[in-house]
Each structure stands twice: as structure tokens, then as C-alpha cells.
């Protein structure tokens, strides 16, 4: 495996612009989310859980890219297609193969995805499903609602219970993989 690449062949945050520590602090201080105190303050679907950072404390009902897709449901995780598109292991395997091939990786895709591979692919599937034709990539990341993250983590848990969480474009303190 090439240096800096994860087991998917991805070089996280490659070519991302970097901010100074002063700029990062200013961005964090001016974020409107930082004053949220409790789960009840920001969750409307009753399916969310507290997240480790203020940026991740978002409900599907208040997410601008999820709202158009939620219809009359209380939570996006209740959508009939959520189970199929985001949590179905066969769909995730095919999506993983597409990601693997798109990135130009050589070799054989594993017969069974690890929980980490399944989680990362499920996160991508959710975002692609919600945003449909919008282009994502370097410089454009979206926060996945807490209820969705919770559901994906329950379906594909990390054995040690430790998860990386969301990293902003300007947060180069650690990497997703």
C-alpha cells in the first residue's frame, strides 16, 4: 500500500487548502452551532444522539440537503429507500467496487467488506442519494445528520466503539482513515 493511503487506496484530504491556527480558531468561534447545549435543542426527529463536535450536532429535519427528501416522515431513516440504498450490504459492496475502480486501485475487492468499509461506503451512499446530481469532492463536504450516522454505526459497529467523526475541509489535525 502506498504511503499515506488507506486500505481503500484513498489519500485523505490530498491537496486541501490549509488554514492557520488563528484562522481555524476564528472559524470555530464564529460558528452558529457552538452554542447548542442539549440534544433537545437541535434534534426534531427524536432519533439523533449527541455527537462529539458541534458541527456534527445536526438533525435530518434541519439539514438543508435532507429536508427536500424527507417527505412526511419524522426521520429520514424511516424512508423506504434508506434501508436499501444505505444499509443493504449487497448494494454497499457494489458501491465499494465502483469507488475502488474509480480510484484506479489494482487488485481484488474483498469478498466481504469490513464494518469500516461498509460504514464509509454507507455514508457516501447517503450523501449521493440526498444530493443526487451535486458534485462533491475536494473543498465540498457535508455533515451527515446525527440520526443517519447513528443508524449506520449501529448497522456496522466499530469493535472498539471509537469513530473518527466529521472533519471539515480546513481541519487538518487528523485524517478520516
NUKOL-991079 format. One record per residue (C-alpha): residue in three letters; residue number from 1; x, y, z. Coordinates in steps of 0.2 Angstrom, whole numbers. Example, Ala and Ser with C-alpha at 12.3 -4.5 7.8 and 13.67 -1.06 7.14 Angstrom:
2
REC   res     n       X       Y       Z
REC   ALA     1      62     -22      39
REC   SER     2      68      -5      36
//
This chain:
177
REC   res     n       X       Y       Z
REC   UNK     1       0       0       0
REC   UNK     2       7      17      -5
REC   UNK     3      12      29       9
REC   UNK     4      -2      40      16
REC   UNK     5     -16      29       8
REC   UNK     6     -29      20      17
REC   UNK     7     -35       2      14
REC   UNK     8     -46       9       1
REC   UNK     9     -32      17      -9
REC   UNK    10     -38      35      -4
REC   UNK    11     -26      49       1
REC   UNK    12     -37      59      13
REC   UNK    13     -38      77      11
REC   UNK    14     -25      77      -3
REC   UNK    15     -22      95     -10
REC   UNK    16     -34     103       3
REC   UNK    17     -31     121       7
REC   UNK    18     -24     124      24
REC   UNK    19     -28     137      37
REC   UNK    20     -18     144      50
REC   UNK    21     -22     140      68
REC   UNK    22     -28     158      71
REC   UNK    23     -40     156      56
REC   UNK    24     -46     140      62
REC   UNK    25     -49     147      80
REC   UNK    26     -59     162      72
REC   UNK    27     -70     150      61
REC   UNK    28     -74     139      77
REC   UNK    29     -78     154      87
REC   UNK    30     -90     162      74
REC   UNK    31     -99     145      70
REC   UNK    32    -118     147      74
REC   UNK    33    -119     129      80
REC   UNK    34    -106     131      95
REC   UNK    35    -120     137     107
REC   UNK    36    -131     122     106
REC   UNK    37    -132     114     124
REC   UNK    38    -143      98     123
REC   UNK    39    -150      85     111
REC   UNK    40    -167      93     113
REC   UNK    41    -160     110     107
REC   UNK    42    -156     103      89
REC   UNK    43    -165      86      86
REC   UNK    44    -183      86      79
REC   UNK    45    -184      68      73
REC   UNK    46    -181      60      90
REC   UNK    47    -168      48      83
REC   UNK    48    -152      58      85
REC   UNK    49    -139      56      98
REC   UNK    50    -126      68     105
REC   UNK    51    -111      69      94
REC   UNK    52     -93      74      99
REC   UNK    53     -92      90      90
REC   UNK    54    -105     105      87
REC   UNK    55    -103     103      68
REC   UNK    56    -110      85      69
REC   UNK    57    -125      90      80
REC   UNK    58    -137      92      66
REC   UNK    59    -154      83      64
REC   UNK    60    -161      77      47
REC   UNK    61    -176      89      49
REC   UNK    62    -164     104      49
REC   UNK    63    -152      98      36
REC   UNK    64    -154     109      20
REC   UNK    65    -150      94       9
REC   UNK    66    -161      81      18
REC   UNK    67    -176      92      20
REC   UNK    68    -182      90       2
REC   UNK    69    -181      71       3
REC   UNK    70    -189      68      20
REC   UNK    71    -207      70      14
REC   UNK    72    -220      67      28
REC   UNK    73    -208      56      38
REC   UNK    74    -202      60      56
REC   UNK    75    -185      55      51
REC   UNK    76    -175      51      35
REC   UNK    77    -170      34      42
REC   UNK    78    -188      29      41
REC   UNK    79    -188      32      22
REC   UNK    80    -192      16      12
REC   UNK    81    -176      18       2
REC   UNK    82    -165      21      16
REC   UNK    83    -163       3      21
REC   UNK    84    -160      -2       3
REC   UNK    85    -148      12      -3
REC   UNK    86    -139      15      13
REC   UNK    87    -139      -1      24
REC   UNK    88    -140     -16      11
REC   UNK    89    -124     -25      12
REC   UNK    90    -125     -31      -7
REC   UNK    91    -128     -13     -13
REC   UNK    92    -114      -7      -2
REC   UNK    93    -102     -20      -9
REC   UNK    94    -107     -14     -27
REC   UNK    95    -104       4     -22
REC   UNK    96     -87       0     -14
REC   UNK    97     -82      -9     -30
REC   UNK    98     -86       6     -40
REC   UNK    99     -77      18     -28
REC   UNK   100     -62       5     -29
REC   UNK   101     -62       5     -48
REC   UNK   102     -65      24     -50
REC   UNK   103     -49      27     -39
REC   UNK   104     -39      16     -51
REC   UNK   105     -35       4     -37
REC   UNK   106     -27     -13     -43
REC   UNK   107     -31     -30     -35
REC   UNK   108     -46     -39     -30
REC   UNK   109     -60     -31     -19
REC   UNK   110     -63     -42      -3
REC   UNK   111     -77     -54      -4
REC   UNK   112     -84     -47      12
REC   UNK   113     -82     -28      17
REC   UNK   114     -76     -24      34
REC   UNK   115     -88     -14      45
REC   UNK   116     -77       1      42
REC   UNK   117     -78      -1      24
REC   UNK   118     -96      -3      25
REC   UNK   119     -99      12      36
REC   UNK   120     -88      23      24
REC   UNK   121     -97      17       9
REC   UNK   122    -114      19      18
REC   UNK   123    -110      37      22
REC   UNK   124    -106      40       3
REC   UNK   125    -122      32      -2
REC   UNK   126    -132      43       9
REC   UNK   127    -124      59       3
REC   UNK   128    -126      54     -15
REC   UNK   129    -144      49     -13
REC   UNK   130    -148      65      -5
REC   UNK   131    -138      77     -16
REC   UNK   132    -141      67     -32
REC   UNK   133    -133      77     -45
REC   UNK   134    -122      89     -35
REC   UNK   135    -104      87     -36
REC   UNK   136     -94      83     -21
REC   UNK   137     -75      82     -18
REC   UNK   138     -61      92     -13
REC   UNK   139     -67     108      -4
REC   UNK   140     -85     102      -3
REC   UNK   141     -90      91      12
REC   UNK   142    -107      89      20
REC   UNK   143    -111      85      38
REC   UNK   144    -122      69      39
REC   UNK   145    -136      71      51
REC   UNK   146    -134      63      68
REC   UNK   147    -148      51      66
REC   UNK   148    -141      44      50
REC   UNK   149    -123      42      57
REC   UNK   150    -131      33      72
REC   UNK   151    -141      21      61
REC   UNK   152    -126      17      51
REC   UNK   153    -114      14      66
REC   UNK   154    -127       3      74
REC   UNK   155    -128      -7      57
REC   UNK   156    -109      -8      55
REC   UNK   157    -101      -5      73
REC   UNK   158     -83      -2      76
REC   UNK   159     -77     -16      88
REC   UNK   160     -68      -4     100
REC   UNK   161     -83       9      99
REC   UNK   162     -71      23      93
REC   UNK   163     -76      33      77
REC   UNK   164     -67      47      68
REC   UNK   165     -82      58      65
REC   UNK   166     -84      73      53
REC   UNK   167     -68      83      48
REC   UNK   168     -70     100      40
REC   UNK   169     -61     105      24
REC   UNK   170     -50     116      35
REC   UNK   171     -47     104      49
REC   UNK   172     -30      95      45
REC   UNK   173     -27      90      63
REC   UNK   174     -31      72      59
REC   UNK   175     -37      61      45
REC   UNK   176     -53      51      42
REC   UNK   177     -44      35      38
//
